[in-house]
Amino acid sequence: MVSRAFSVSFRCVKTNNVCPHSYNVTSGFHHAATLFNPIQSPEEKQKIPIFKYGAKEQQRSKRIYLWGCAATGALGEPRYLKPTQKRARALLSLHKPGRLRFAELNDVTDVACGFGFTVFAVRSKNQAKVFGTGINTSSQIGVHEVRKGHPFEFVLSPLPIAVPLLNPSETKVLQVACGRAHTLILTDKEGIFSLGNNSFGQCGRPIVHKEDYRANPTIHKVRGLDDVTIKKIVCGQDHTVFLTDEGKVYACGWGADGQTGLGHFESRWQPGLVKGDIGNERIVHLSSSGDCVLAVSDNGDVFGWGNSEYKQLAPATDEQQICYARYFKIREFGKILQAAAASTMCAILNDRGHVFVWGYGVLGKGPIVESISYPDMLPEPLFGRNVFNTDVTVTDINAGLNHFAAITNKGDLYMWGKNSRSCLGLGHPKDQYFPFKVCVPAEVQRLSCGKDHTAAFCKAFV
């Protein structure tokens, strides 16, 4: 019987320590004996090969996690709706964050949550640049048919949206935005495209009486904004707001509560310049989830318009609807950086990382307080700041229809409010009456909140 022996040494990448091993192989069997006399010579260390065992280059550091209502397909994972040996029933709601496999295979640059559907922007030269999944009863994620005349009303995994780009190899999709049943797509070279329900002109195209949106292939290029550069689009429930690079705000869509800010309560499809107190301001941030809009200027001032039946605009007026922008007299809270407008409640974030809330709903002030007419601060310890973590601060806030979210400088996510279909991702279906940390296994960078589901754009831990 032939016996062969050989030795191999491995060098640790982090510590640079050498661990030699001796192997004796006999008749196909081997055993390893670790030697405890590491090589001391620097010359010998340099000759030892380094073997790196880690993630492949194509396994990107960017990740997307989704949670909430899975029944509509908005989470983009068909496996949730398929019973398995471990799970006898379909998973209609995902109570905690789930990693989206689609994002691992595609270079996703943006994500937006609508009412029961999700849209993704993808950086690619050879394939579609926008994908959608979830409810599609108004063709808000394009037309997808099993056969002619039989469209899918629910899409369970991301499918491409045929955006009519003239030069798809060169044009990039900068942002996607979603409302109740409409989608907006912002590109860098070819303007803005819209699709879905246009009953109130929210898609920025003429309203067609009794138009059938089921299996409607119309993807419209928004006109009327050719002379300005749009840097951000925000979709409310049935209206759309556009922010230019010069800080001007345009709007179109449903105006019954004044949410277009055009000085009237009518619905208009042509994007018009928002009127009122923001005329001479440079707006840097916009937020809208329902029928109320909040805007923040570069000076840190806050403005609002639209529905105020639940005191959403109480810092500016006692009226229940405002059809033009009003200034909020809240200078005592410091310079405001961001605002978050839900359907019946609002929040703002100042330059010190303090979060203030008001309106009606689950505000984050406990189970008893459900109505506040003037901004009130949420205690910093609720967002992880304490004597052991004195540098923790909130850097971003967001709003769904009936809930809030906050991201800290540590990449941690806190959510609170109505927990519709487990959209808060806390592992249970109960409402959350104060900010609570969501267990996302990655660093959260930005967020999109839908009606009953949430998408988090994350960076993997190194």
C-alpha positions in Angstrom: 0.0 0.0 0.0 1.4 3.4 -1.0 1.4 6.2 1.4 1.9 9.8 0.4 2.4 12.8 2.7 2.4 16.5 2.0 2.1 19.8 3.9 0.1 22.9 3.1 0.1 26.2 5.0 -2.7 28.8 5.0 -2.3 32.4 5.8 -5.3 34.3 7.4 -6.2 37.4 5.4 -7.2 39.5 8.5 -4.5 38.5 11.0 -1.7 37.5 8.5 -1.0 34.5 10.8 0.2 31.3 9.2 -1.4 28.0 10.1 0.5 25.0 8.5 -1.2 21.7 8.2 0.3 18.2 7.5 -1.8 15.7 5.5 -1.1 12.0 5.2 -3.2 10.3 2.5 -3.4 6.5 2.4 -5.6 4.5 0.1 -8.0 7.3 -0.5 -8.4 8.3 3.2 -6.8 11.3 4.8 -6.3 12.8 8.1 -5.1 16.3 9.1 -2.8 17.1 12.0 -2.4 20.7 12.9 1.1 21.8 13.7 1.5 24.3 16.5 4.8 25.9 15.3 3.9 28.7 13.0 6.4 29.8 10.4 8.2 32.8 11.7 10.2 33.8 8.6 8.7 36.8 6.7 10.0 35.5 3.5 8.2 32.2 3.9 5.0 34.0 4.8 5.1 35.9 1.6 5.4 32.7 -0.5 2.3 31.2 1.0 -0.7 31.5 -1.3 -3.8 33.4 0.0 -7.2 31.7 -0.5 -10.1 34.1 -0.2 -13.5 32.5 0.5 -16.3 35.0 0.2 -19.3 36.2 -1.8 -18.9 36.2 -5.6 -18.6 39.6 -7.3 -22.0 39.3 -8.9 -23.6 38.9 -5.5 -24.3 42.5 -5.0 -24.2 44.4 -1.7 -27.6 46.0 -2.5 -30.6 44.2 -1.2 -34.3 44.8 -1.1 -36.6 43.5 1.7 -40.4 43.5 1.5 -43.1 42.7 4.0 -46.8 43.1 4.5 -49.6 41.9 2.3 -48.5 39.0 0.1 -52.0 38.0 -1.2 -51.9 40.6 -4.0 -48.4 39.6 -5.2 -47.0 43.0 -4.2 -44.0 41.3 -2.4 -42.8 39.8 -5.7 -42.4 36.2 -4.3 -44.9 33.6 -5.6 -43.5 31.1 -3.1 -45.4 32.9 -0.3 -48.7 31.8 -1.9 -47.7 28.2 -2.4 -48.2 25.7 0.5 -45.1 23.7 1.4 -44.3 20.7 3.6 -43.6 23.2 6.4 -46.5 25.5 5.7 -49.8 23.9 4.9 -51.4 27.2 3.8 -50.5 30.1 1.7 -48.8 33.0 3.4 -51.2 35.9 2.8 -49.2 38.3 4.9 -45.5 38.4 5.7 -45.0 39.6 9.3 -41.3 40.3 9.0 -38.9 41.4 6.3 -38.3 38.9 3.5 -35.4 39.2 1.0 -36.5 39.7 -2.6 -34.7 37.2 -5.0 -35.5 39.4 -8.0 -33.2 42.1 -6.6 -30.3 39.7 -6.3 -30.4 39.0 -10.1 -31.0 42.5 -11.3 -29.4 45.8 -10.6 -32.4 47.5 -9.0 -31.9 51.3 -8.5 -35.3 52.4 -7.2 -38.4 50.8 -5.7 -41.9 52.3 -5.1 -45.0 50.8 -3.4 -48.5 51.6 -4.5 -51.8 50.3 -3.2 -51.2 46.6 -3.5 -48.4 46.7 -6.2 -44.7 47.4 -6.4 -42.6 48.9 -9.2 -38.8 48.5 -9.7 -36.3 50.5 -11.7 -33.5 48.4 -13.1 -30.1 49.6 -14.5 -29.7 47.6 -17.7 -28.8 48.1 -21.4 -30.1 44.8 -22.8 -33.5 44.3 -21.1 -36.5 46.1 -19.7 -35.7 49.0 -17.3 -39.0 48.9 -15.3 -40.7 45.9 -13.6 -43.9 45.6 -11.7 -45.7 43.1 -9.5 -49.0 42.9 -7.6 -52.5 44.3 -8.4 -52.9 45.2 -12.0 -56.6 45.9 -12.4 -55.9 49.3 -13.9 -52.8 48.3 -15.9 -50.7 50.3 -13.4 -47.8 47.8 -14.1 -48.5 47.4 -17.8 -50.6 44.8 -19.7 -49.7 41.2 -19.0 -52.0 38.5 -20.6 -52.2 34.8 -20.4 -53.7 35.1 -23.9 -55.3 37.8 -25.9 -58.2 39.4 -24.1 -57.4 37.6 -20.8 -55.1 40.0 -18.8 -53.6 39.2 -15.4 -55.3 41.2 -12.7 -52.7 40.0 -10.2 -49.0 39.5 -11.0 -47.2 37.4 -8.5 -43.6 38.1 -9.5 -41.9 41.1 -11.2 -42.7 41.4 -14.9 -41.3 43.9 -17.4 -43.2 47.1 -18.2 -42.8 48.0 -21.9 -41.8 51.7 -21.5 -41.7 53.2 -25.0 -38.1 54.6 -24.9 -36.6 55.9 -28.1 -33.1 55.0 -27.0 -33.3 52.3 -24.3 -29.5 51.6 -24.4 -28.6 55.1 -23.3 -31.7 56.3 -21.3 -31.7 55.7 -17.5 -34.7 55.4 -15.2 -34.0 57.8 -12.3 -37.1 57.2 -10.3 -40.4 55.4 -10.1 -43.5 56.6 -8.1 -46.8 54.9 -7.4 -50.3 56.1 -6.2 -53.5 54.2 -5.6 -53.6 52.8 -9.2 -51.2 54.8 -11.3 -47.4 54.8 -11.9 -45.0 57.5 -12.9 -41.5 56.8 -14.4 -38.8 59.5 -14.5 -35.9 59.2 -17.0 -32.8 61.2 -17.4 -33.1 61.9 -21.2 -36.6 61.1 -22.3 -38.8 62.8 -19.8 -41.6 61.3 -17.7 -43.9 58.4 -18.6 -47.2 57.4 -16.9 -49.6 54.5 -16.9 -52.6 53.2 -15.0 -55.8 54.8 -13.8 -56.3 58.4 -15.1 -59.8 59.0 -13.9 -58.8 62.4 -12.5 -55.9 63.2 -14.8 -53.3 61.9 -12.3 -51.3 60.4 -15.2 -50.8 63.9 -16.8 -52.9 63.1 -19.9 -56.4 64.1 -21.0 -59.3 62.4 -19.1 -61.3 60.0 -21.3 -64.9 59.6 -20.1 -65.6 56.0 -19.1 -62.2 54.8 -20.2 -61.6 51.2 -19.5 -58.2 50.8 -17.7 -58.3 47.0 -17.6 -55.7 45.7 -20.2 -55.1 49.3 -21.3 -51.8 49.5 -23.1 -51.5 53.3 -22.8 -48.1 54.4 -21.6 -48.2 58.2 -21.9 -45.3 60.6 -22.1 -46.2 63.5 -19.8 -46.3 66.9 -21.6 -46.3 70.4 -20.3 -43.0 70.0 -18.3 -40.6 70.2 -21.3 -39.2 73.6 -20.2 -38.2 72.4 -16.7 -36.1 69.7 -15.3 -37.9 67.3 -12.9 -35.8 65.8 -10.2 -38.5 64.1 -8.1 -42.0 62.8 -8.5 -44.4 62.1 -5.6 -47.7 60.3 -6.0 -50.6 60.9 -3.6 -53.7 58.7 -3.7 -55.1 60.1 -7.0 -52.8 63.0 -7.7 -49.2 63.6 -8.8 -46.7 66.3 -7.7 -43.5 67.2 -9.5 -40.5 68.9 -8.1 -38.1 70.7 -10.4 -34.3 71.2 -9.9 -35.0 74.9 -9.3 -37.4 74.1 -6.4 -40.7 74.8 -8.2 -43.7 72.4 -7.7 -46.2 71.3 -10.3 -49.2 69.1 -9.8 -52.1 67.4 -11.6 -54.9 64.9 -10.8 -57.7 64.9 -8.3 -58.3 68.3 -6.7 -61.5 67.8 -4.7 -59.7 68.5 -1.5 -57.3 71.0 -3.0 -54.4 68.5 -3.1 -53.2 69.8 -6.5 -52.6 73.3 -4.9 -53.7 75.0 -8.2 -56.0 77.5 -6.5 -59.2 75.5 -7.2 -60.9 72.3 -6.2 -61.3 70.8 -9.7 -59.4 67.9 -11.2 -56.9 68.9 -13.9 -54.8 66.7 -16.1 -52.3 69.4 -17.2 -49.5 69.8 -14.7 -49.8 73.3 -13.3 -47.6 75.4 -11.0 -48.7 75.1 -7.4 -49.9 78.5 -6.1 -49.7 80.2 -2.6 -46.9 80.8 -0.2 -44.3 78.7 -1.9 -44.1 81.2 -4.9 -40.7 82.6 -3.9 -39.4 79.5 -2.1 -37.0 76.8 -3.3 -38.6 73.5 -2.3 -36.3 70.6 -1.6 -38.6 68.0 -0.2 -42.2 66.8 -0.9 -44.4 64.2 0.7 -48.0 62.9 0.0 -49.7 59.5 0.6 -53.3 60.4 0.7 -55.0 63.8 -0.1 -52.6 66.1 1.8 -49.3 67.4 0.6 -46.3 68.7 2.7 -43.4 70.6 1.2 -40.1 71.7 2.8 -37.9 74.6 1.5 -34.2 75.0 1.5 -34.6 77.4 4.4 -36.2 74.7 6.6 -39.7 76.1 6.3 -42.8 73.9 5.9 -45.8 74.4 3.7 -48.9 72.4 3.1 -52.1 72.1 1.1 -55.0 69.7 0.5 -57.2 67.8 3.0 -57.1 69.0 6.6 -60.2 67.4 8.0 -58.1 65.7 10.7 -56.0 68.7 11.5 -53.2 67.7 9.1 -52.7 71.4 8.2 -53.6 72.8 11.6 -50.3 74.6 12.0 -51.3 76.8 9.0 -55.1 77.0 9.1 -58.4 76.0 10.6 -59.9 75.3 7.2 -60.7 71.7 6.2 -59.5 72.0 2.6 -56.8 74.3 1.2 -56.3 74.6 -2.5 -53.0 76.5 -2.4 -49.8 76.2 -0.4 -49.9 77.7 3.2 -46.9 78.5 5.3 -46.6 76.7 8.7 -45.6 78.9 11.6 -43.4 76.4 13.4 -40.0 78.1 13.5 -39.5 77.1 17.2 -38.7 73.5 16.0 -35.6 74.6 14.2 -34.7 74.0 10.6 -36.9 71.3 9.1 -35.3 68.9 6.7 -38.1 66.5 5.8 -41.8 66.0 6.1 -44.0 62.9 5.9 -47.7 63.2 5.1 -50.0 60.2 5.7 -53.7 60.2 5.1 -54.8 61.7 8.4 -51.5 62.5 10.2 -48.2 64.2 9.5 -44.6 64.3 10.8 -41.5 66.5 10.3 -37.8 65.9 10.9 -35.5 68.8 12.0 -31.7 69.2 11.6 -31.1 67.8 15.1 -32.7 64.5 14.2 -35.9 65.3 16.2 -39.2 63.9 15.0 -42.5 65.7 15.5 -46.0 64.4 14.8 -49.6 65.7 14.7 -53.0 64.9 13.2 -55.2 61.9 13.9 -54.3 58.2 14.2 -51.7 56.1 15.8 -49.2 58.9 16.1 -46.5 57.2 18.2 -47.5 58.9 21.5 -49.0 55.7 23.0 -52.4 54.1 22.9 -54.3 57.0 24.5 -53.2 59.9 22.4 -54.8 59.7 19.0 -55.3 63.4 18.1 -52.8 66.3 18.2 -53.4 69.6 16.5 -49.9 71.0 16.8 -46.5 69.2 16.2 -45.3 67.3 19.3 -41.9 65.7 19.6 -41.3 61.9 20.0 -38.7 61.1 22.7 -35.3 60.4 21.2 -34.8 57.1 23.2 -37.7 55.6 21.1 -35.2 55.7 18.2 -32.3 54.1 20.0 -30.6 57.1 21.5 -29.4 56.5 25.0 -26.3 56.9 27.3 -24.6 54.1 25.5 -25.5 55.3 22.0 -25.3 59.1 22.2 -24.6 59.6 18.5 -27.8 57.9 17.2 -30.1 60.3 15.3 -33.0 60.0 12.8 -31.9 61.0 9.3 -35.0 60.1 7.2 -38.8 59.8 7.7 -41.5 58.3 5.5 -45.2 57.8 5.7 -47.6 55.2 4.4 -51.4 55.6 4.4 -51.8 55.1 8.1 -48.3 54.6 9.5 -44.8 56.2 9.8 -41.2 55.0 9.4 -37.9 56.5 10.5 -34.3 55.6 9.5 -31.4 56.4 11.7 -27.8 57.2 10.8 -26.9 53.7 11.9 -29.1 52.2 9.2 -31.8 51.0 11.7 -35.5 51.2 10.8 -38.3 52.1 13.2 -42.0 51.9 12.4 -45.3 52.7 14.1 -48.9 53.2 13.3 -51.7 51.0 11.9 -50.3 47.6 11.1 -52.5 46.8 8.1 -51.6 43.3 6.8 -48.4 43.5 8.9 -47.0 46.4 6.9 -44.9 47.4 9.9 -42.8 44.2 9.7 -42.6 43.7 13.5 -43.4 40.0 13.5 -47.1 40.4 14.5 -50.3 41.9 13.1 -51.0 44.3 16.0 -50.9 48.1 15.7 -47.8 49.8 17.1 -48.4 52.8 19.4 -44.8 54.1 19.6 -41.7 53.7 17.3 -40.3 50.1 17.4 -37.2 48.8 15.7 -37.8 46.5 12.7 -35.4 43.5 12.4 -34.0 44.1 8.9 -30.8 42.0 8.5 -29.1 44.8 6.5 -28.4 48.5 6.7 -31.6 50.3 5.6 -30.8 53.2 3.2 -34.3 54.3 2.0 -37.9 53.1 2.2 -41.1 53.1 0.3 -44.4 52.6 2.2 -47.6 51.4 0.5 -51.0 51.0 1.9 -50.4 47.6 3.4 -46.9 46.7 2.4 -43.4 48.1 2.6 -40.2 47.9 0.6 -36.7 48.7 2.1 -33.7 49.5 -0.1 -30.7 48.2 1.9 -27.0 47.6 1.9 -25.7 44.3 3.1 -23.6 44.2 6.2 -19.9 43.9 5.4 
